[in-house]
């Protein structure tokens, strides 16, 4: 069984996925010379993203949105860190201002 490197169109990928469902994965992959890892990768992409899962890479819009979300995430992490520090400082100040008194009986 010789598996040469070749690219498949989205239509071919969908047809292979369908054929594997109908006739069995092993036979279909051998017939088309597709590695199992490749097949399961296609299957996962198709199940999660539909036809768009077969387009190579991401659209510029998707990349821009990811960058925006990463920036926002970093900013939110910074805000949380500042709030935690602020709360810790307040606790320390309160401990100094109102030390626990041991009451005598």
C-alpha positions in Angstrom: 0.0 0.0 0.0 1.8 3.1 -1.2 0.5 6.4 0.2 1.6 9.4 -1.9 1.3 12.9 -0.6 -1.6 14.5 -2.3 -4.2 17.2 -1.5 -7.9 16.7 -1.5 -10.5 19.3 -2.3 -13.2 19.9 0.3 -15.6 18.0 -1.9 -13.3 15.0 -2.0 -12.8 15.1 1.7 -16.6 15.1 2.3 -17.1 12.3 -0.2 -14.4 10.2 1.6 -16.0 10.9 5.0 -19.4 9.8 3.7 -17.9 6.7 2.0 -16.1 5.8 5.2 -19.4 6.0 7.1 -21.1 3.9 4.5 -18.4 1.3 3.7 -16.1 1.3 6.7 -13.1 3.4 7.5 -10.3 1.0 6.9 -11.4 0.0 3.3 -12.1 3.6 2.3 -8.8 4.9 3.6 -6.8 2.1 1.8 -8.8 2.8 -1.4 -8.0 6.5 -1.4 -4.5 6.3 0.2 -5.5 8.4 3.3 -3.8 8.0 6.6 -6.1 7.3 9.6 -4.8 10.4 11.4 -5.6 12.5 8.4 -9.1 11.0 8.2 -9.9 11.6 11.9 -8.5 15.1 11.6 -10.9 15.8 8.7 -13.8 14.2 10.6 -13.2 16.3 13.7 -12.9 19.5 11.7 -16.0 18.7 9.7 -18.1 17.8 12.8 -17.0 21.0 14.6 -17.0 23.6 11.8 -18.8 22.1 8.8 -17.6 23.0 5.3 -15.5 25.8 6.8 -13.4 23.3 8.7 -11.9 22.2 5.4 -10.5 25.6 4.4 -6.8 25.9 5.1 -5.8 28.1 7.9 -8.0 30.9 9.3 -9.5 33.9 7.6 -7.9 37.3 8.4 -11.1 38.2 10.3 -10.7 35.1 12.5 -7.1 35.9 13.2 -7.9 39.5 14.0 -10.7 38.4 16.4 -8.3 36.0 18.1 -5.7 38.7 18.6 -8.4 41.0 20.0 -9.6 38.3 22.4 -6.0 37.6 23.5 -5.5 41.3 24.3 -8.7 41.5 26.2 -7.8 38.3 28.1 -4.4 39.8 29.1 -6.1 43.0 30.2 -8.6 41.1 32.4 -5.8 39.0 33.9 -4.1 42.3 34.8 -7.2 43.7 36.4 -7.7 40.6 38.5 -4.1 40.7 39.6 -4.5 44.3 40.6 -7.7 43.6 42.5 -6.1 40.7 44.4 -3.2 42.9 45.4 -5.5 45.7 46.5 -7.5 43.3 48.6 -4.4 41.9 50.2 -3.1 45.4 51.0 -6.5 46.3 52.6 -6.3 43.1 54.7 -2.8 44.0 55.9 -3.8 47.6 56.8 -6.9 46.4 58.7 -4.7 43.9 60.7 -2.4 46.7 61.7 -5.2 49.1 62.5 -7.2 46.6 64.5 -4.9 44.0 66.0 -6.6 41.1 67.7 -6.8 41.8 71.4 -6.5 39.1 73.9 -9.2 39.7 76.5 -8.6 38.9 80.1 -11.3 37.0 82.0 
